[in-house]
Each structure stands twice: as C-alpha cells, then as structure tokens.
Amino acid sequence: MPSTSQTSRIDRLLAAYADHPPQSVPSRAQWESLASLGEDRPVALVNYFRFRQQAVYPDGRGDTVSGHEAFSRYTAVSGDALTRAGGRFLMFGKPTVPLIGNDRPWDLVAVGSYRSPQGIFTIFEDPEYRACMMHRTAAVEDQLVTVCVL
C-alpha cells in the first residue's frame, strides 16, 4: 500500500494527465503497483509502440502530421526529461521478425532504465515532459509499457 505522501503524489499525477485518454497514461492501480516496488530497486521500462497513420491530438488541433512525426516531437523533449529524472535510454529499435510468441505489429521498441521506480514518478512530474506527452498521445495507436525490476 502506498504511503500517504505517495497517494498524494499519485493524485497529483492523475489530475495532471486527466485530459489524456486512459490507455495513454498509467491508471491509479498501475501507479500504486509502481509505488509498491520500493525506492531502492533499479527498474527498466520496456516500451512497445505502434503509430497512427495520422496523429490525433487530444486537444482536437488539426495538425496533419503522421504519428511518426508527432512521436518525434515527443522524443525531442522526453530524452532530456529522462536524464533529469536520473534515467537513461538503453536502446531504441524497430522490431523485425518475431522469434517466439505472438506476432504483434510494433513500430518501435524503446528501453529506458532508472535508478529506482521514483524516477518514473519524477519524469511524469516534469513540466516539460508533461507538455510533450500530448505528442505521444497523438502519435500512438497502441502501446505496451512494462516495468522490469533489474
């Protein structure tokens, strides 16, 4: 169970991202699961993304850019935010052929690491990151983001 301060932190994050579709940001239960991992365990985020043909912005703007271009707008800011949160990218890559398991059509896989789960909270609290998240939301048709304890 998260502490009172963690619960307040989660409440603030949920409010800050309330204008994003539910599937584009962590839910309360997901934030609580992350908080339960503790503060002294290194973690990685494994991100699978499939992009929209044309970006769809949550604020209804009529930008006519591809999902890939909208995602580039996101990554132009998110990498610096990751560094400020104490994280680093381990890899980016385009999946080619499945070796084992389900053949889902992903356009990009990215893996980032953090010294602790708190770094993930920190990046989502970063004002510049919060502002660029609209580009990720606009870009991504489907995603899977998994936390791995290192």
C-alpha positions as CSV (number, residue, x, y, z in Angstrom):
1,M,0.0,0.0,0.0
2,P,1.4,3.4,-0.9
3,S,2.2,5.9,1.8
4,T,0.0,9.0,2.3
5,S,2.7,11.1,0.5
6,Q,2.8,8.6,-2.4
7,T,-1.1,8.6,-2.6
8,S,-1.0,12.4,-2.8
9,R,1.7,12.2,-5.5
10,I,-0.4,9.7,-7.4
11,D,-3.5,12.0,-7.0
12,R,-1.5,15.0,-8.5
13,L,-0.3,12.9,-11.4
14,L,-3.8,11.6,-12.2
15,A,-5.1,15.2,-12.2
16,A,-2.2,16.5,-14.3
17,Y,-2.9,13.9,-17.0
18,A,-6.7,13.8,-16.8
19,D,-7.1,15.2,-20.3
20,H,-5.2,12.2,-21.8
21,P,-7.1,9.0,-22.8
22,P,-6.9,6.4,-20.1
23,Q,-4.9,3.9,-22.2
24,S,-2.2,6.5,-22.8
25,V,-1.1,7.1,-19.1
26,P,-0.9,4.9,-16.0
27,S,-4.0,4.2,-14.1
28,R,-4.3,4.6,-10.3
29,A,-3.8,0.9,-9.8
30,Q,-0.7,1.0,-12.1
31,W,0.8,3.9,-10.2
32,E,0.1,2.1,-6.9
33,S,1.8,-1.0,-8.2
34,L,4.9,1.0,-9.2
35,A,5.0,2.7,-5.8
36,S,4.9,-0.7,-4.1
37,L,8.2,-1.7,-5.7
38,G,10.0,0.4,-3.2
39,E,12.6,3.1,-3.6
40,D,15.9,1.3,-3.9
41,R,15.5,-1.0,-6.8
42,P,16.7,-0.2,-10.3
43,V,14.0,-0.6,-12.9
44,A,13.6,-0.5,-16.7
45,L,10.7,0.5,-18.8
46,V,10.2,-1.6,-21.9
47,N,8.0,0.3,-24.4
48,Y,6.3,-1.1,-27.4
49,F,4.7,1.4,-29.8
50,R,2.5,1.3,-32.9
51,F,2.0,4.6,-34.5
52,R,-1.1,6.1,-36.1
53,Q,-1.0,6.9,-39.8
54,Q,-2.0,10.4,-38.9
55,A,-1.6,11.9,-35.5
56,V,-4.8,12.6,-33.4
57,Y,-4.3,15.3,-30.8
58,P,-6.3,15.1,-27.6
59,D,-7.0,18.9,-27.8
60,G,-8.6,18.5,-31.2
61,R,-6.0,20.5,-33.1
62,G,-5.9,19.9,-36.8
63,D,-2.2,19.2,-37.3
64,T,-1.8,17.0,-40.3
65,V,1.3,15.2,-39.3
66,S,2.0,11.5,-39.2
67,G,2.0,9.5,-36.0
68,H,5.8,9.1,-36.5
69,E,6.3,12.8,-36.8
70,A,4.2,13.5,-33.7
71,F,6.3,10.9,-31.8
72,S,9.4,12.7,-33.0
73,R,8.1,15.9,-31.4
74,Y,7.7,13.9,-28.2
75,T,11.2,12.3,-28.2
76,A,12.7,15.8,-28.9
77,V,11.8,16.6,-25.3
78,S,11.4,13.3,-23.5
79,G,15.0,12.3,-23.7
80,D,16.2,15.3,-21.7
81,A,13.4,14.7,-19.2
82,L,14.5,11.1,-18.8
83,T,18.0,12.4,-18.0
84,R,16.7,14.9,-15.5
85,A,14.8,12.1,-13.8
86,G,18.0,10.1,-13.4
87,G,17.3,7.7,-16.2
88,R,18.9,6.8,-19.5
89,F,18.0,5.0,-22.7
90,L,19.4,1.6,-23.1
91,M,18.1,1.0,-26.7
92,F,15.7,2.0,-29.4
93,G,14.9,-0.3,-32.3
94,K,12.4,-1.4,-34.9
95,P,11.2,-4.9,-34.4
96,T,11.7,-7.1,-37.4
97,V,10.6,-10.7,-37.1
98,P,9.2,-12.5,-34.0
99,L,11.3,-15.3,-32.8
100,I,8.9,-16.7,-30.2
101,G,5.3,-15.8,-29.3
102,N,2.6,-13.5,-30.6
103,D,3.3,-11.5,-33.8
104,R,2.0,-8.0,-32.9
105,P,2.9,-5.2,-35.3
106,W,5.0,-2.8,-33.3
107,D,6.8,0.1,-35.0
108,L,9.3,0.9,-32.2
109,V,10.7,-0.7,-29.0
110,A,12.5,1.6,-26.5
111,V,14.0,0.6,-23.2
112,G,14.9,3.1,-20.6
113,S,16.4,2.5,-17.1
114,Y,16.0,4.3,-13.8
115,R,17.9,4.0,-10.5
116,S,14.5,3.4,-8.8
117,P,10.8,3.5,-9.5
118,Q,10.8,7.0,-8.2
119,G,12.5,8.2,-11.4
120,I,9.4,7.2,-13.3
121,F,7.3,9.3,-11.0
122,T,9.8,12.1,-11.4
123,I,9.7,12.1,-15.2
124,F,5.9,12.3,-15.3
125,E,6.0,15.2,-12.9
126,D,8.4,17.1,-15.1
127,P,6.6,20.1,-16.6
128,E,8.4,19.9,-20.0
129,Y,7.7,16.1,-20.2
130,R,4.0,16.7,-19.2
131,A,3.7,19.3,-22.0
132,C,5.2,17.0,-24.7
133,M,3.0,14.0,-23.7
134,M,0.3,15.3,-26.0
135,H,2.5,14.4,-28.9
136,R,3.0,10.9,-27.7
137,T,-0.8,10.5,-27.1
138,A,-1.4,11.9,-30.6
139,A,1.1,9.6,-32.2
140,V,0.4,6.2,-30.6
141,E,-2.3,3.9,-31.8
142,D,-1.3,1.1,-29.4
143,Q,1.3,0.6,-26.8
144,L,2.5,-1.7,-24.1
145,V,4.8,-0.4,-21.4
146,T,6.2,-2.8,-18.8
147,V,8.2,-2.2,-15.7
148,C,11.0,-4.6,-15.1
149,V,13.0,-4.8,-11.9
150,L,16.7,-5.1,-12.6
